[in-house]
Amino acid sequence: MLQRTKFKLTIYAVLLVIFLSLLIWLAFFNTAQSRDYKRLADMRLAQAELMDYFLQFNTFVVDECQTGSLLNFCQGRDGYGSDLSAIIDPVNEGDFQYVVSDLSADNFRIDFSLEVGAGGLPAGNYALTAAGFGQATGEE
């Protein structure tokens, strides 16, 4: 009888460890996925702001914004574009930053990364241009 009780306790302990592991993984996955959805929303907002800037000034070249700088450091003409300063990655370190790769008269490119994927896009590096989202490659 004692051996049977020990066996039951062992089974319960193993099931508890498995349950807790799944619960922790699920919490991490949902948190990472919610950060990815925030990133996609930020990129849509940045695209709208830059398109509006283009309509105002007929260029995507934003003052104070250099290639390789973070998006939130970009300030537009006469204070226009201040909404870009509020667009910051939820993690904002390492690969998880919004980096301006190109601002030319007729196009822009902002590089960003997704942790686990969201909105039908898998995890990885992406670029936002005037045309929309695309998989980032080193050749663009």
C-alpha positions as CSV (number, residue, x, y, z in Angstrom):
1,M,0.0,0.0,0.0
2,L,2.9,2.4,0.9
3,Q,4.5,1.7,-2.5
4,R,1.3,2.5,-4.3
5,T,1.0,5.9,-2.5
6,K,4.5,6.8,-3.4
7,F,3.8,6.0,-7.0
8,K,0.7,8.2,-7.0
9,L,2.6,11.1,-5.4
10,T,5.4,10.7,-8.0
11,I,2.9,10.8,-10.9
12,Y,1.2,13.9,-9.3
13,A,4.5,15.6,-9.0
14,V,5.4,14.9,-12.6
15,L,2.1,16.1,-13.8
16,L,2.4,19.3,-11.7
17,V,5.8,20.0,-13.2
18,I,4.5,19.5,-16.7
19,F,1.5,21.7,-16.0
20,L,3.7,24.5,-14.6
21,S,6.1,24.3,-17.5
22,L,3.3,24.7,-20.0
23,L,1.8,27.6,-18.0
24,I,5.1,29.4,-18.0
25,W,5.7,28.8,-21.7
26,L,2.2,30.0,-22.5
27,A,2.7,33.1,-20.5
28,F,6.0,33.9,-22.3
29,F,4.5,33.1,-25.7
30,N,1.5,35.4,-25.2
31,T,3.7,38.2,-23.9
32,A,6.1,37.9,-26.8
33,Q,3.2,37.7,-29.3
34,S,1.5,40.8,-27.8
35,R,4.8,42.7,-28.2
36,D,4.9,41.6,-31.9
37,Y,1.4,42.9,-32.4
38,K,2.5,46.2,-30.8
39,R,5.4,46.3,-33.3
40,L,3.1,45.8,-36.2
41,A,0.8,48.5,-35.0
42,D,3.8,50.8,-34.5
43,M,4.9,50.2,-38.0
44,R,1.4,51.0,-39.4
45,L,1.5,54.2,-37.4
46,A,5.0,55.1,-38.6
47,Q,3.9,54.4,-42.2
48,A,0.8,56.6,-41.8
49,E,2.9,59.4,-40.3
50,L,5.6,59.2,-43.0
51,M,3.0,59.2,-45.7
52,D,1.3,62.2,-44.2
53,Y,4.8,63.9,-44.0
54,F,5.3,63.1,-47.7
55,L,2.0,64.7,-48.6
56,Q,3.0,67.9,-46.6
57,F,6.6,68.2,-47.9
58,N,6.7,66.0,-51.0
59,T,9.7,64.0,-49.6
60,F,10.4,61.3,-47.1
61,V,13.6,63.0,-46.0
62,V,13.0,63.9,-42.4
63,D,15.2,66.5,-40.6
64,E,17.4,65.1,-37.8
65,C,17.0,61.6,-39.1
66,Q,20.0,59.8,-40.5
67,T,20.5,56.3,-41.9
68,G,21.1,54.0,-39.0
69,S,19.4,56.1,-36.4
70,L,16.4,55.0,-34.3
71,L,13.0,56.0,-35.5
72,N,12.1,57.8,-32.3
73,F,15.0,60.3,-32.9
74,C,13.4,61.6,-36.1
75,Q,12.0,65.1,-35.9
76,G,10.2,66.7,-38.8
77,R,10.2,70.2,-40.1
78,D,8.7,72.9,-37.9
79,G,8.0,70.3,-35.2
80,Y,6.0,68.2,-37.6
81,G,6.7,64.5,-37.1
82,S,6.8,64.6,-33.3
83,D,4.5,61.5,-33.3
84,L,7.5,59.5,-34.6
85,S,9.3,60.3,-31.3
86,A,6.7,58.3,-29.4
87,I,7.2,55.1,-31.6
88,I,9.5,52.9,-29.6
89,D,9.9,49.2,-29.6
90,P,8.5,47.5,-26.5
91,V,11.9,45.8,-25.8
92,N,14.1,48.5,-27.5
93,E,17.4,46.7,-27.3
94,G,19.5,44.6,-29.6
95,D,17.6,43.5,-32.7
96,F,14.4,44.8,-31.3
97,Q,14.6,48.4,-32.3
98,Y,13.1,50.4,-35.1
99,V,16.1,51.5,-37.2
100,V,15.8,53.9,-40.2
101,S,17.7,52.3,-43.1
102,D,16.7,54.7,-45.8
103,L,15.0,58.0,-46.2
104,S,15.0,59.3,-49.7
105,A,12.8,61.7,-51.6
106,D,10.5,58.9,-52.9
107,N,10.8,56.0,-50.4
108,F,11.7,55.0,-46.8
109,R,12.8,51.9,-45.1
110,I,12.5,51.1,-41.4
111,D,13.9,47.8,-40.2
112,F,12.3,45.9,-37.3
113,S,12.1,42.3,-35.9
114,L,9.4,40.0,-34.6
115,E,10.1,37.7,-31.7
116,V,7.6,34.9,-32.3
117,G,5.5,36.2,-35.1
118,A,2.1,37.8,-35.4
119,G,-0.5,38.8,-38.0
120,G,0.4,35.9,-40.3
121,L,4.1,36.9,-40.3
122,P,6.6,34.4,-38.7
123,A,9.4,35.5,-36.4
124,G,12.3,37.3,-38.2
125,N,13.6,40.5,-39.5
126,Y,11.3,42.8,-41.6
127,A,11.4,46.1,-43.4
128,L,8.7,48.7,-43.7
129,T,8.6,50.7,-46.9
130,A,6.1,53.0,-48.5
131,A,4.7,49.9,-50.2
132,G,4.2,48.0,-46.9
133,F,5.9,45.2,-44.9
134,G,8.4,42.9,-46.4
135,Q,11.0,40.3,-45.3
136,A,14.3,42.1,-44.7
137,T,17.3,41.0,-46.7
138,G,20.8,42.3,-46.6
139,E,20.6,43.3,-50.3
140,E,17.8,45.9,-50.0
